[in-house]
Amino acid sequence: MKERRTLYEIYWEILVFCREPRSLTGIVNRCDLNSKIGQQHISFLQEKGYLQHQVATGRTTYLSTPKAQEYITLFNQLYKALFEGTPAFKLS
C-alpha cells in the first residue's frame, strides 16, 4: 500500500525540484499534483519566502530562494532522525 505524502513532504519535493527555475506545469507533473493544488502549494511557499517567481521572455518560472535551503536541511535532518535514512521520494 502506498502511503500518502504529508504537506511537509510535498513542500520539500517542490523546493528541491525548484533549485533550478521550473514552470508550473513542470512542478505539478514532477511532484504528481493537480494544477489547482500545485498552485495552492506554490502560493503558500511564495508567501513564506521559500519560492520566488520569475518572468523571462514571457515565461513564468519558480525558483527556490536561499531561505528555502534552511527548510530543506531541517526536513532532511528530521526525516533522517525518524526513519534512519534520507528521504526516498521521487527527487532524492
LINSUL-V122061 format. One line per field, one symbol per residue. phi: phi as a letter, one per 40 degrees, with the letter a starting at -180 (. if undefined). psi: psi as a letter, one per 30 degrees, with the letter a starting at -180 (. if undefined). burial: + if it has 24 or more other ideal C-beta (glycine too) atoms within 12 Angstrom, else -. Layout:
BEGIN
phi=???
psi=???
burial=???
END
This chain:
BEGIN
phi=.cccccdcccdddccccccbdbcdcccccccfbccccdccccccccdcgcbbbbbbfgbcbbbccdcccccdccccccccccbfacdbcdcc
psi=kkkkkleeeeeeeeeeegflkkleeeeeeeghlleeeeeeeeeeeeefgfkklkjkhgkklkkkleefeeeeeeeeeeeeeeghllkhaef.
burial=--------++++++++++---+++--++--+-+----+--++--++---++++-------++++---+--++--++----------+-+-+-
END
